[in-house]
């Protein structure tokens, strides 16, 4: 059943996917709500923009799944909640998965579930908590045929970089990606590397497990599209972007541009023209 669900995620012609992540409210950070305060409107905007998938929590997923359209995006469901993104950090840090997450995902007709594997400087306890969550979710995911997307997230020291800042060190990324594979990932949602020309190393260490690349913080359109081209050339099977889509001046335009890039190998200039056409 795992492969059957993934057939609804990956495009039948390109074999790639664009997943739009709007699960940020799960983490309890005020700054994460920019662009997604009105979730019914956010979900409607994304359904109309027609990416391959939308990533939501169990509390917001019904907004997508109750829409009566055969051509709507597939659901990827976030399964874990943490408080590691604040600046300053809370005195007590935690990361927990929803105990019955896989059963909930089945009922909500998700095509995959997503769980973190975080490496925070000086906090191996958070990584241990993530590994325990992954092992518990892997057991249920196997039983129910639910694809498990693991998100290796190498973070910088919060005191230096502030909340939610990733470390683009290729060695650290590949090491954590490899651990995700060893833990039984069906999909990998990985950081972009600081030197994007080295991204083939991430694809190599993931082996047969498809890699979808995270968007990270907001960047300008050309930078985003150039980076997307680079990771696709390296062998990535798609992208998972959030703020670079939902906080965009024209979410429908950037979605259309990224879909053309991911599925039709549109050039950067062609994709930029698509954005401007939607902005008119």
C-alpha positions in Angstrom: 0.0 0.0 0.0 2.9 2.4 0.5 3.6 2.5 -3.2 -0.1 3.0 -3.9 -0.2 6.1 -1.8 2.9 7.5 -3.3 1.3 7.2 -6.7 -0.9 10.1 -5.6 2.0 12.2 -4.6 4.4 11.9 -7.5 3.5 13.3 -11.0 2.9 10.4 -13.4 5.0 12.0 -16.2 7.9 13.7 -14.3 8.0 11.4 -11.3 8.5 14.5 -9.1 6.4 16.4 -6.6 5.7 19.9 -5.2 4.5 19.7 -1.6 3.5 23.0 0.0 4.0 23.0 3.8 1.6 25.0 5.9 1.9 23.1 9.1 3.9 25.8 10.9 1.1 26.6 13.5 1.8 23.3 15.2 5.0 24.7 16.7 3.6 27.6 18.7 5.7 30.4 17.3 4.0 33.7 16.5 6.3 34.6 13.6 5.3 31.3 11.9 1.7 32.4 11.4 2.6 35.1 8.8 0.5 34.4 5.7 -1.4 31.5 7.3 -3.5 33.2 10.0 -6.7 32.4 8.0 -6.3 28.7 7.3 -9.6 28.1 5.4 -8.5 30.9 3.0 -4.9 29.6 2.9 -6.1 26.1 2.0 -8.5 27.4 -0.7 -5.7 29.4 -2.2 -3.5 26.4 -2.4 -6.2 24.1 -3.8 -6.8 26.6 -6.5 -3.1 26.9 -7.2 -3.0 23.1 -7.6 0.4 21.8 -6.3 0.8 18.1 -6.0 0.4 18.1 -2.2 -0.3 20.2 0.8 1.4 19.5 4.2 -1.0 20.0 7.2 -1.5 19.0 10.8 -4.3 16.7 11.9 -6.2 19.7 13.2 -6.2 21.5 9.8 -6.2 18.6 7.4 -10.0 18.4 7.3 -10.0 21.9 5.6 -8.4 20.2 2.6 -10.1 16.8 2.7 -13.6 18.0 3.0 -13.3 19.9 -0.3 -15.3 18.0 -2.9 -12.9 18.1 -5.8 -11.2 15.1 -7.5 -8.3 17.2 -8.7 -7.3 18.7 -5.3 -3.8 18.3 -3.9 -2.9 15.2 -1.9 -2.5 15.5 1.9 0.9 15.0 3.7 0.3 15.0 7.4 2.7 16.4 10.0 3.0 14.1 13.0 5.2 15.8 15.6 5.2 19.0 17.6 8.2 20.7 19.2 9.3 24.0 20.8 12.8 24.2 19.4 12.3 27.2 17.0 11.9 30.1 19.4 14.3 32.9 20.0 15.1 32.8 22.9 14.5 29.1 23.5 12.2 28.0 26.3 14.0 26.7 29.3 12.5 23.2 28.7 12.7 21.8 25.2 10.5 19.0 23.9 9.6 17.1 20.8 6.6 14.6 20.7 4.8 12.7 18.1 1.1 12.2 18.1 0.6 8.6 19.5 -2.1 7.6 17.0 -0.8 9.6 14.1 -0.7 6.9 11.5 -4.3 5.8 12.2 -5.4 9.5 12.0 -3.5 9.8 8.7 -5.3 6.8 7.3 -8.7 8.2 8.3 -7.8 11.5 6.7 -6.7 9.8 3.5 -3.1 11.1 3.6 -0.5 10.0 1.1 2.3 10.3 3.6 3.2 11.5 7.1 6.1 13.7 8.1 8.3 13.6 11.2 11.4 15.5 12.2 15.0 14.2 12.9 16.7 17.2 14.4 20.3 17.8 15.3 20.5 20.7 17.7 23.9 21.8 19.1 24.3 20.5 22.6 20.8 18.9 22.7 21.2 15.1 21.9 18.0 14.6 24.0 15.9 16.1 21.3 17.5 13.9 18.6 16.8 10.9 20.9 13.2 11.9 21.2 12.9 12.2 17.5 14.4 8.7 17.0 12.0 7.3 19.5 9.1 8.9 17.6 10.4 7.6 14.2 10.7 4.1 15.5 7.1 4.2 16.9 5.7 5.7 13.7 7.7 3.3 11.5 6.0 0.3 13.2 2.5 1.7 12.6 3.3 3.1 9.2 4.4 -0.4 8.1 1.2 -2.0 9.5 -1.1 0.5 7.6 1.0 1.0 4.5 1.5 4.7 5.2 4.7 6.3 3.6 6.9 7.8 6.3 8.7 11.0 5.3 11.6 11.8 7.7 12.9 15.4 7.8 16.6 15.5 8.8 17.1 19.1 10.1 20.6 20.2 11.0 20.2 23.4 13.0 22.6 26.1 14.0 23.3 27.2 17.6 20.2 29.2 18.6 22.3 31.7 20.5 24.2 32.6 17.4 21.6 32.3 14.6 18.3 32.6 16.3 15.3 30.4 15.9 14.8 28.0 13.0 18.1 28.6 11.3 19.5 25.6 9.5 23.1 24.6 9.1 24.0 24.1 5.4 27.1 22.0 6.1 27.0 19.2 3.5 28.8 16.7 5.8 26.3 17.2 8.6 23.3 17.1 6.2 24.5 13.8 4.5 25.2 12.2 7.9 21.7 13.0 9.2 20.1 12.0 5.9 21.9 8.6 6.1 20.6 8.1 9.6 17.0 8.8 8.3 17.5 6.1 5.7 18.8 3.7 8.3 15.7 4.3 10.4 13.4 3.3 7.5 12.4 6.4 5.7 10.2 6.0 2.7 10.8 9.7 1.8 13.4 12.2 2.8 12.7 15.9 3.3 16.2 17.4 3.4 17.8 20.8 3.9 19.5 22.5 0.9 23.3 22.7 1.3 25.1 25.9 1.6 27.1 25.0 -1.6 24.2 23.7 -3.7 26.6 22.3 -6.3 27.4 19.6 -3.7 23.8 18.4 -3.4 24.5 15.2 -5.4 26.1 13.9 -2.2 22.7 14.1 -0.4 21.1 12.2 -3.2 23.8 9.6 -3.3 23.7 8.9 0.5 19.9 8.6 0.3 20.2 5.8 -2.2 16.8 4.6 -3.4 14.9 6.8 -1.0 13.4 9.8 -2.8 14.6 13.1 -1.6 12.4 16.2 -1.5 14.2 19.5 -0.7 13.1 21.9 1.9 12.6 25.6 1.0 13.8 27.1 4.3 13.6 30.9 4.8 12.2 33.5 2.4 14.4 34.3 -0.6 13.9 36.2 -3.8 12.2 34.5 -6.8 15.3 34.1 -9.0 17.3 32.6 -6.1 14.5 30.2 -5.3 14.1 29.1 -8.9 17.8 28.7 -9.5 18.2 26.6 -6.3 15.2 24.5 -7.4 16.8 23.8 -10.8 20.1 22.9 -9.1 18.6 20.3 -6.7 16.5 18.8 -9.4 19.6 18.4 -11.6 21.3 16.7 -8.7 18.6 14.1 -8.6 16.0 15.4 -6.1 12.5 14.0 -6.7 10.8 17.2 -5.7 10.5 20.1 -3.3 8.7 21.0 0.0 8.3 24.8 0.1 6.2 26.7 2.6 6.9 30.4 3.3 8.4 31.0 -0.1 4.9 30.1 -1.5 2.3 31.2 1.0 4.0 34.5 1.9 4.6 35.3 -1.8 2.9 38.3 -3.4 1.1 35.9 -5.7 1.0 32.4 -4.3 -0.8 31.1 -7.4 2.0 32.5 -9.6 4.9 31.1 -7.7 3.1 27.7 -7.5 2.5 27.7 -11.2 6.2 28.7 -11.8 7.5 25.9 -9.5 5.1 23.3 -11.0 6.5 24.2 -14.5 10.0 24.0 -13.1 9.5 20.7 -11.4 7.4 18.9 -14.0 8.4 20.5 -17.3 11.9 21.8 -16.6 10.9 25.3 -17.4 13.9 27.7 -17.4 14.3 30.3 -14.6 13.3 33.1 -17.0 10.3 31.1 -18.2 9.2 30.6 -14.6 9.7 34.2 -13.7 7.5 35.2 -16.7 4.8 32.8 -15.3 4.9 34.7 -12.0 4.5 38.1 -13.6 1.6 36.8 -15.8 -0.3 35.7 -12.6 0.5 39.1 -10.9 -1.2 41.1 -13.7 
